[in-house]
């Protein structure tokens, strides 16, 4: 039999200017029972933050990349996270959702993320729609892992 199913975790990737809005999303997700990883909530004092962020991103089952007008033209660590998330996404089976771009405002989509459908947080029912899509990814994740467990038992 396979090892226990890892907990479904959502990783929040964002730039500092958007921290307040992302913190609100973090609180909404936690209140809905979603396990969320956000640097300001999960990094411990003295921890090597780059390696901790990379490890958390790679061990998550879903990554939300927050985009806004403030950060689209900026350089910074967010782009390293985007590249890391794209690398992990390439290793997933076709059709498995791992990365969801989330637009905070009516900003252009980062060119490396254009292939992914975005959720617009600023749209009517945007937060509810985001939560619904995360819950659907979680449901599919549990379903997929149950099938894998059944295949292991039947061997």
C-alpha positions as CSV (number, residue, x, y, z in Angstrom):
1,X,0.0,0.0,0.0
2,X,1.2,3.5,-0.7
3,X,2.2,6.0,2.0
4,X,-0.6,8.3,3.4
5,X,-1.8,10.9,1.0
6,X,0.1,14.2,1.7
7,X,-2.1,17.0,2.8
8,X,-3.3,19.3,0.0
9,X,-1.4,22.6,0.4
10,X,-1.8,25.8,-1.6
11,X,1.3,28.0,-2.0
12,X,0.9,31.8,-2.4
13,X,3.4,33.5,-4.7
14,X,3.3,37.3,-4.7
15,X,5.3,40.4,-4.6
16,X,5.7,42.6,-1.5
17,X,3.5,45.5,-2.8
18,X,0.6,43.1,-2.9
19,X,1.1,41.5,0.5
20,X,-2.0,43.1,2.2
21,X,-4.4,41.8,-0.5
22,X,-2.7,38.3,-0.5
23,X,-2.9,38.2,3.3
24,X,-6.7,38.7,3.0
25,X,-6.9,35.8,0.5
26,X,-4.7,33.7,2.9
27,X,-7.2,34.4,5.7
28,X,-10.2,33.6,3.5
29,X,-8.6,30.2,2.4
30,X,-7.7,29.3,6.0
31,X,-11.2,30.1,7.2
32,X,-12.5,27.7,4.5
33,X,-10.3,24.9,5.8
34,X,-7.6,25.1,3.1
35,X,-4.0,24.6,4.1
36,X,-2.0,27.5,2.9
37,X,1.7,28.3,2.7
38,X,2.6,32.0,2.7
39,X,6.1,33.2,3.5
40,X,5.2,35.8,6.2
41,X,3.1,33.2,8.0
42,X,5.3,30.1,7.6
43,X,8.9,31.2,7.6
44,X,10.7,30.9,10.9
45,X,13.2,33.4,12.2
46,X,16.7,32.4,11.1
47,X,15.4,30.0,8.4
48,X,17.1,30.2,5.0
49,X,14.2,31.7,3.2
50,X,15.1,30.9,-0.4
51,X,15.5,27.2,0.2
52,X,12.4,27.1,2.5
53,X,10.3,28.9,-0.2
54,X,11.5,26.5,-2.9
55,X,10.8,23.5,-0.8
56,X,7.3,24.7,0.1
57,X,6.5,25.5,-3.5
58,X,7.7,22.1,-4.7
59,X,5.8,20.2,-1.9
60,X,2.5,22.1,-2.6
61,X,-0.2,20.7,-4.7
62,X,-1.4,24.0,-6.0
63,X,0.4,27.4,-6.6
64,X,-1.4,30.7,-6.9
65,X,0.7,33.4,-8.6
66,X,-0.7,36.9,-7.8
67,X,-0.3,39.5,-10.4
68,X,-1.0,43.2,-10.3
69,X,-0.2,46.4,-12.2
70,X,2.3,47.3,-9.5
71,X,4.5,44.3,-10.1
72,X,4.1,43.3,-13.8
73,X,6.9,45.5,-14.9
74,X,9.1,45.0,-11.8
75,X,12.0,42.7,-11.4
76,X,12.3,40.6,-8.2
77,X,12.1,37.3,-6.5
78,X,8.5,36.7,-7.7
79,X,9.9,35.8,-11.1
80,X,12.1,33.1,-9.7
81,X,9.0,31.6,-8.0
82,X,7.2,31.8,-11.4
83,X,10.0,30.0,-13.1
84,X,10.1,27.4,-10.3
85,X,6.3,26.8,-10.5
86,X,6.5,26.5,-14.3
87,X,9.2,23.9,-14.0
88,X,7.2,21.8,-11.5
89,X,4.1,22.3,-13.6
90,X,5.9,20.7,-16.6
91,X,6.4,17.6,-14.6
92,X,2.7,17.1,-13.9
93,X,0.5,14.9,-16.0
94,X,-1.4,16.6,-18.8
95,X,-4.5,18.3,-17.6
96,X,-3.5,18.4,-13.9
97,X,-3.8,21.9,-12.6
98,X,-0.8,23.0,-10.5
99,X,-0.5,26.8,-11.2
100,X,-3.3,29.4,-11.2
101,X,-2.4,33.0,-12.1
102,X,-4.6,35.3,-10.0
103,X,-5.0,38.9,-11.2
104,X,-5.5,41.4,-8.3
105,X,-6.4,44.2,-10.7
106,X,-6.8,44.6,-14.4
107,X,-3.1,44.0,-15.2
108,X,-1.6,42.3,-18.2
109,X,-0.8,38.7,-17.8
110,X,2.9,37.9,-17.4
111,X,4.0,36.5,-20.7
112,X,5.3,33.2,-19.2
113,X,1.8,32.7,-17.7
114,X,-0.3,33.5,-20.8
115,X,-0.9,29.8,-21.4
116,X,-2.9,29.4,-18.1
117,X,-6.4,30.7,-17.6
118,X,-6.4,33.4,-14.9
119,X,-8.8,34.1,-12.1
120,X,-9.6,37.8,-11.7
121,X,-9.8,38.6,-8.0
122,X,-11.2,42.0,-8.8
123,X,-14.1,40.7,-10.9
124,X,-17.6,40.2,-9.5
125,X,-17.5,37.1,-7.3
126,X,-13.7,36.9,-7.9
127,X,-12.8,35.7,-4.4
128,X,-15.7,33.2,-4.3
129,X,-14.7,31.9,-7.8
130,X,-11.1,31.5,-6.7
131,X,-12.1,29.5,-3.6
132,X,-14.4,27.3,-5.7
133,X,-11.6,26.5,-8.1
134,X,-9.2,25.7,-5.3
135,X,-11.8,23.4,-3.7
136,X,-12.3,21.7,-7.1
137,X,-8.6,21.1,-7.4
138,X,-8.6,19.7,-3.9
139,X,-11.4,17.4,-4.7
140,X,-9.7,16.1,-7.8
141,X,-6.4,15.7,-5.9
142,X,-8.2,13.5,-3.3
143,X,-10.0,11.5,-6.1
144,X,-6.7,11.0,-8.0
145,X,-4.9,9.8,-4.9
146,X,-7.8,7.4,-3.9
147,X,-7.5,5.8,-7.3
148,X,-3.7,5.5,-6.9
149,X,-4.3,3.8,-3.5
150,X,-6.8,1.4,-5.0
151,X,-4.3,0.5,-7.8
152,X,-1.7,-0.2,-5.2
153,X,-4.0,-2.4,-3.1
154,X,-5.1,-4.5,-6.1
155,X,-1.5,-5.4,-6.9
